Amino acid sequence: MTESTALPPRAHDAAAPGNRRGPSKAALVGLAVLAGVLVATQGHVNGTLAGYLDDAFLTALVSFGGSFAVVAVAMIASRRARQAYGRALRAGLLRPARALDGAPVSRFRWFHLLAGLGGAFFTLSQGLTIGTLGVAIFIVALVAGQSVASLVVDRYGLSPSGPIPLTPARIVGPVLAIVATLVSVAGYLGEAEGLWLAVFPFVAGAGQTFQQTFSGHVRGAATLPAEVGGKVGQAPGILAAAFQNFAVGLPVLAIAYGIELLARGPIHEVFPANPLWYLGGPLAVGFLAIAAGVVHRIGALQLALGMITGQTVGALVIDLVTGYQPAPTTFVAAGLTLTAVAIPAVAGARAARRHAGRRAERDG
């Protein structure tokens, strides 16, 4: 049981006090919020594109294809990223329990390389359900899936940071986040049709949490300990993890679209001329890269809560910019969601200060 609570060598090396040269935890939570804003923006973009194309599978394929193209160009341009990708594949497929330097990498497994399946389903669910459910109800189900899955990930130590105890403050956060999102759509639940479709974003939210967690493992396997504190840092490993995600998800979506064509026959889709509706792919690259880069430092739960905040605030801003007047309950929900993120973040900061104080007393 003692071994299960210890960080794996790579995560330990990255998290050792002498190696913490990166951003503070508050800054990393801020990046998680930014990732959530990108998720909300991508949902709006892909939902609009699906309305033009009238085909959720094609929309997901276009979005994922754009992501893959962006990351593939970056991989071609970066020799370090290609080397990092090779390390991740060798660690996952050939030597799943040993790193290149002979140290054990007990938390990395071959199925972590399949993180892109979660991203593919998330992108597909946007096109399948937003047109019927609307963005608000989509976010409710997505947040519920993220919150539940993040608690499971942290409780059983599935993330690169290992097991994280579920303190009362960490449990209150997801509960408040769910209450906040329910408040935001309280006036619309009776009007929406096909609420059973909410199972898609719920599963997508859980899958997104596991996608981010597994991507963190891929990043860890791809990053050499000596690179963590250097000028390059973890960028090659993050890029390698993103490439693996889209390399797995794109063929799956292509096969799904092919099956759809066989089942219904080809139709003439009308692609919109506005290039903004094709930015879903690059936006996905942004939030996936952020998630893979910070999950090992803040844990799956705080990553999910930060992204939930970004999704809520981002959706609010999108509504205002596009001319839709949000209901007063939406503003209340945004405040509750910010509180949901602040509670575990503040509790974690206090616990860290107490731990540092006890360590200083022992050392003194």
C-alpha positions as CSV (number, residue, x, y, z in Angstrom):
1,M,0.0,0.0,0.0
2,T,2.9,2.3,0.6
3,E,4.1,1.9,-2.9
4,S,0.7,2.9,-4.3
5,T,1.0,6.3,-2.8
6,A,4.4,7.1,-4.1
7,L,5.0,9.1,-7.2
8,P,6.5,7.3,-10.2
9,P,10.1,8.2,-10.8
10,R,9.4,10.5,-13.7
11,A,6.6,12.4,-11.9
12,H,8.8,12.4,-8.8
13,D,11.7,13.9,-10.6
14,A,9.4,16.6,-12.1
15,A,7.8,17.4,-8.8
16,A,10.9,17.4,-6.6
17,P,11.4,20.7,-4.8
18,G,14.7,21.3,-6.5
19,N,13.1,21.0,-10.0
20,R,10.0,23.2,-9.5
21,R,11.0,25.9,-11.8
22,G,7.8,26.2,-13.6
23,P,4.6,28.2,-12.9
24,S,2.9,28.3,-9.5
25,K,-0.1,26.1,-8.8
26,A,-2.4,29.2,-9.1
27,A,-1.0,29.8,-12.6
28,L,-1.5,26.2,-13.6
29,V,-5.2,26.4,-12.4
30,G,-5.5,29.5,-14.5
31,L,-4.3,27.6,-17.5
32,A,-6.9,24.9,-16.7
33,V,-9.6,27.7,-16.8
34,L,-8.2,28.8,-20.2
35,A,-8.5,25.3,-21.4
36,G,-12.2,25.3,-20.4
37,V,-12.7,28.5,-22.3
38,L,-11.3,26.8,-25.4
39,V,-13.6,23.8,-24.8
40,A,-16.7,26.2,-24.7
41,T,-15.5,27.9,-27.8
42,Q,-14.9,24.7,-29.6
43,G,-18.4,23.5,-28.7
44,H,-19.9,26.7,-30.3
45,V,-17.7,26.3,-33.4
46,N,-18.4,22.6,-33.9
47,G,-22.1,23.0,-33.1
48,T,-22.4,25.7,-35.7
49,L,-20.5,23.7,-38.3
50,A,-22.7,20.7,-37.6
51,G,-25.7,22.9,-38.3
52,Y,-24.3,23.8,-41.7
53,L,-23.3,20.3,-42.7
54,D,-26.2,18.5,-41.0
55,D,-23.8,15.7,-40.3
56,A,-22.3,15.1,-36.8
57,F,-19.9,12.4,-38.1
58,L,-18.5,14.6,-40.8
59,T,-18.2,17.6,-38.4
60,A,-16.2,15.5,-36.0
61,L,-14.0,14.2,-38.8
62,V,-13.3,17.8,-40.1
63,S,-12.5,19.0,-36.5
64,F,-10.3,16.1,-35.7
65,G,-8.6,16.3,-39.1
66,G,-7.8,19.9,-38.4
67,S,-6.3,19.0,-35.1
68,F,-4.2,16.2,-36.6
69,A,-2.9,18.5,-39.4
70,V,-1.8,21.2,-36.9
71,V,0.0,18.7,-34.6
72,A,1.5,16.8,-37.6
73,V,3.2,19.9,-39.0
74,A,4.6,20.7,-35.5
75,M,5.9,17.1,-35.2
76,I,7.6,17.3,-38.6
77,A,9.3,20.6,-37.6
78,S,10.5,19.3,-34.2
79,R,13.1,16.6,-33.9
80,R,12.8,16.5,-30.1
81,A,9.1,16.0,-30.4
82,R,9.6,13.0,-32.8
83,Q,12.2,11.5,-30.4
84,A,9.8,12.0,-27.5
85,Y,7.0,10.3,-29.4
86,G,9.3,7.4,-30.1
87,R,10.1,7.1,-26.4
88,A,6.4,7.0,-25.5
89,L,5.6,4.3,-28.1
90,R,8.6,2.1,-27.0
91,A,7.6,2.5,-23.3
92,G,4.0,1.7,-24.0
93,L,4.4,-1.1,-26.6
94,L,7.7,-2.7,-26.0
95,R,8.8,-2.1,-22.4
96,P,5.7,-1.1,-20.5
97,A,7.3,-1.5,-17.0
98,R,10.8,-0.1,-17.7
99,A,12.0,3.3,-18.8
100,L,14.9,3.8,-21.2
101,D,17.3,4.4,-18.3
102,G,16.2,1.2,-16.6
103,A,14.0,2.9,-13.9
104,P,10.5,1.5,-13.3
105,V,7.6,3.3,-14.9
106,S,4.9,1.4,-13.1
107,R,2.0,3.7,-13.9
108,F,2.4,3.8,-17.7
109,R,0.5,1.2,-19.6
110,W,-0.1,0.5,-23.3
111,F,-3.8,1.5,-23.0
112,H,-2.7,5.1,-22.1
113,L,-1.8,5.4,-25.8
114,L,-5.6,5.1,-26.6
115,A,-6.5,8.4,-24.9
116,G,-7.6,9.8,-28.3
117,L,-10.7,7.6,-28.2
118,G,-12.1,9.9,-25.5
119,G,-11.4,13.0,-27.6
120,A,-13.0,11.5,-30.6
121,F,-16.2,10.7,-28.7
122,F,-16.3,14.1,-27.2
123,T,-16.0,15.8,-30.6
124,L,-18.7,13.5,-32.0
125,S,-21.1,14.2,-29.1
126,Q,-20.9,17.9,-29.8
127,G,-22.4,17.5,-33.3
128,L,-24.8,14.8,-32.2
129,T,-26.5,16.5,-29.3
130,I,-25.9,20.3,-29.2
131,G,-28.5,20.9,-31.9
132,T,-31.2,19.2,-29.8
133,L,-30.1,19.8,-26.3
134,G,-28.5,23.2,-26.6
135,V,-25.2,24.3,-25.2
136,A,-26.4,24.8,-21.6
137,I,-27.8,21.3,-21.1
138,F,-24.8,19.8,-23.0
139,I,-22.5,21.6,-20.4
140,V,-24.6,20.2,-17.5
141,A,-24.1,16.6,-18.6
142,L,-20.5,17.2,-19.6
143,V,-19.7,18.7,-16.2
144,A,-21.4,15.9,-14.4
145,G,-19.3,13.3,-16.3
146,Q,-16.1,15.3,-15.7
147,S,-16.7,15.7,-12.0
148,V,-17.6,12.1,-11.3
149,A,-14.7,10.8,-13.4
150,S,-12.2,13.2,-11.8
151,L,-13.0,12.0,-8.3
152,V,-12.5,8.4,-9.4
153,V,-9.2,9.2,-11.1
154,D,-7.8,11.0,-8.1
155,R,-9.2,8.5,-5.5
156,Y,-7.6,5.4,-7.3
157,G,-4.4,7.2,-8.4
158,L,-5.0,6.8,-12.1
159,S,-3.3,10.2,-12.9
160,P,0.5,10.7,-13.2
161,S,0.5,12.4,-9.8
162,G,-0.8,9.2,-8.1
163,P,-3.6,8.9,-5.5
164,I,-4.9,12.1,-4.1
165,P,-7.1,11.8,-1.0
166,L,-10.7,12.9,-1.3
167,T,-10.9,15.5,1.4
168,P,-14.3,17.2,2.2
169,A,-13.1,20.3,0.3
170,R,-12.3,18.3,-2.8
171,I,-15.7,16.7,-2.7
172,V,-17.6,19.9,-2.1
173,G,-16.1,21.4,-5.3
174,P,-17.7,19.0,-7.8
175,V,-21.0,19.1,-5.9
176,L,-21.1,22.9,-6.2
177,A,-20.1,22.7,-9.8
178,I,-23.0,20.4,-10.6
179,V,-25.4,22.6,-8.6
180,A,-24.1,25.6,-10.5
181,T,-24.7,24.1,-13.9
182,L,-28.2,22.9,-12.9
183,V,-29.0,26.4,-11.8
184,S,-27.9,27.8,-15.1
185,V,-30.4,25.6,-17.0
186,A,-33.2,25.5,-14.5
187,G,-35.5,27.5,-16.8
188,Y,-34.8,25.4,-19.9
189,L,-35.1,21.8,-18.7
190,G,-38.9,21.7,-19.3
191,E,-38.6,23.1,-22.8
192,A,-35.9,20.8,-24.3
193,E,-36.7,17.7,-26.2
194,G,-34.7,14.6,-26.3
195,L,-33.1,15.0,-22.9
196,W,-32.1,11.3,-23.1
197,L,-29.4,12.5,-25.4
198,A,-27.6,13.9,-22.4
199,V,-26.1,10.5,-21.8
200,F,-23.7,11.3,-24.8
201,P,-22.1,14.4,-23.2
202,F,-22.1,12.7,-19.8
203,V,-20.0,9.9,-21.1
204,A,-18.0,12.3,-23.2
205,G,-17.2,14.3,-20.0
206,A,-16.0,11.2,-18.2
207,G,-14.1,10.2,-21.3
208,Q,-12.5,13.6,-21.5
209,T,-11.2,13.3,-18.0
210,F,-9.6,10.0,-18.7
211,Q,-8.3,11.4,-22.0
212,Q,-6.5,14.2,-20.2
213,T,-5.2,11.7,-17.5
214,F,-3.9,9.2,-20.0
215,S,-2.3,12.0,-22.1
216,G,-0.5,13.0,-18.9
217,H,1.0,9.5,-18.7
218,V,2.0,9.7,-22.4
219,R,3.6,13.1,-21.8
220,G,5.5,11.6,-18.8
221,A,6.8,8.6,-20.7
222,A,7.9,10.9,-23.6
223,T,9.8,13.4,-21.4
224,L,13.3,12.7,-20.2
225,P,13.9,13.8,-16.6
226,A,16.8,15.9,-17.7
227,E,14.5,17.9,-20.0
228,V,12.1,19.0,-17.3
229,G,14.1,21.9,-16.0
230,G,15.8,22.8,-19.3
231,K,15.0,25.4,-21.9
232,V,12.9,23.0,-23.9
233,G,11.1,21.7,-20.8
234,Q,8.1,19.4,-21.4
235,A,7.0,20.8,-24.7
236,P,8.2,17.8,-26.8
237,G,6.4,15.4,-24.5
238,I,3.2,17.5,-24.6
239,L,3.4,17.6,-28.4
240,A,4.0,13.9,-28.6
241,A,0.9,13.2,-26.4
242,A,-1.3,15.5,-28.5
243,F,-0.1,13.8,-31.7
244,Q,-0.9,10.3,-30.3
245,N,-4.4,11.5,-29.3
246,F,-5.3,12.7,-32.8
247,A,-3.5,9.8,-34.5
248,V,-5.8,7.4,-32.6
249,G,-9.0,9.3,-32.8
250,L,-8.9,10.3,-36.5
251,P,-9.0,6.8,-38.0
252,V,-11.9,5.9,-35.6
253,L,-13.9,8.9,-36.8
254,A,-13.1,8.2,-40.4
255,I,-14.3,4.6,-40.0
256,A,-17.5,5.8,-38.3
257,Y,-18.2,8.3,-41.1
258,G,-17.6,5.6,-43.7
259,I,-20.1,3.3,-42.0
260,E,-22.6,6.2,-41.9
261,L,-22.1,6.7,-45.7
262,L,-22.7,3.1,-46.4
263,A,-25.8,3.1,-44.2
264,R,-27.5,6.2,-45.7
265,G,-25.7,6.8,-49.0
266,P,-23.7,9.9,-50.0
267,I,-25.3,13.3,-49.7
268,H,-24.2,16.7,-50.9
269,E,-23.0,18.7,-47.8
270,V,-22.6,22.4,-48.1
271,F,-19.4,23.6,-46.4
272,P,-19.6,27.1,-45.0
273,A,-17.3,29.7,-46.5
274,N,-16.5,31.4,-43.1
275,P,-13.1,30.0,-42.0
276,L,-13.9,30.5,-38.3
277,W,-16.2,27.4,-38.3
278,Y,-13.1,25.3,-39.1
279,L,-11.2,26.3,-36.0
280,G,-12.5,23.4,-33.8
281,G,-9.4,21.4,-34.6
282,P,-6.8,24.0,-33.5
283,L,-8.9,24.8,-30.4
284,A,-8.8,21.1,-29.4
285,V,-5.0,21.1,-29.8
286,G,-4.9,24.1,-27.4
287,F,-7.0,22.6,-24.5
288,L,-5.5,19.1,-24.9
289,A,-1.9,20.4,-24.7
290,I,-2.7,22.5,-21.6
291,A,-4.4,19.6,-19.9
292,A,-1.5,17.2,-20.6
293,G,0.9,19.8,-19.4
294,V,-0.7,20.5,-16.0
295,V,-2.6,17.4,-14.9
296,H,0.6,15.9,-13.2
297,R,1.0,19.1,-11.1
298,I,-2.6,19.9,-9.9
299,G,-4.4,16.5,-10.3
300,A,-7.4,15.5,-12.3
301,L,-9.9,17.0,-9.9
302,Q,-8.5,20.6,-9.9
303,L,-7.9,20.3,-13.7
304,A,-11.6,19.4,-14.2
305,L,-12.8,22.2,-11.8
306,G,-10.7,24.8,-13.6
307,M,-11.9,23.7,-17.0
308,I,-15.5,23.7,-15.7
309,T,-15.0,27.3,-14.6
310,G,-13.7,28.2,-18.1
311,Q,-16.5,26.4,-19.8
312,T,-19.1,28.3,-17.7
313,V,-17.6,31.7,-18.1
314,G,-16.6,31.0,-21.7
315,A,-20.2,30.0,-22.6
316,L,-21.5,33.2,-20.8
317,V,-19.1,35.4,-22.9
318,I,-20.0,33.6,-26.1
319,D,-23.7,34.2,-25.4
320,L,-23.1,37.9,-24.8
321,V,-20.9,38.3,-27.9
322,T,-23.4,36.5,-30.2
323,G,-26.3,38.6,-29.0
324,Y,-28.0,36.2,-26.7
325,Q,-29.0,37.7,-23.3
326,P,-28.2,35.2,-20.5
327,A,-30.8,34.7,-17.7
328,P,-29.9,36.0,-14.2
329,T,-29.5,32.4,-13.1
330,T,-26.6,32.0,-15.5
331,F,-24.7,34.7,-13.7
332,V,-25.5,33.1,-10.3
333,A,-24.2,29.8,-11.7
334,A,-21.0,31.3,-12.9
335,G,-20.3,32.6,-9.3
336,L,-21.1,29.2,-7.8
337,T,-18.7,27.5,-10.2
338,L,-15.9,29.9,-9.4
339,T,-16.6,29.1,-5.7
340,A,-16.4,25.4,-6.5
341,V,-12.9,25.8,-8.0
342,A,-11.8,28.1,-5.2
343,I,-12.7,25.8,-2.3
344,P,-10.3,22.9,-3.2
345,A,-7.7,25.3,-4.5
346,V,-7.6,27.3,-1.2
347,A,-7.7,24.1,0.9
348,G,-4.9,22.6,-1.1
349,A,-2.7,25.7,-0.7
350,R,-3.3,25.7,3.0
351,A,-2.4,22.0,3.2
352,A,0.8,22.7,1.2
353,R,1.8,25.5,3.6
354,R,1.2,23.3,6.6
355,H,3.2,20.5,5.1
356,A,6.1,22.9,4.2
357,G,6.0,24.2,7.8
358,R,6.2,20.8,9.3
359,R,9.1,19.9,7.0
360,A,10.9,23.1,7.9
361,E,10.5,22.2,11.6
362,R,11.9,18.7,11.0
363,D,14.8,20.0,9.0
364,G,15.5,22.7,11.6
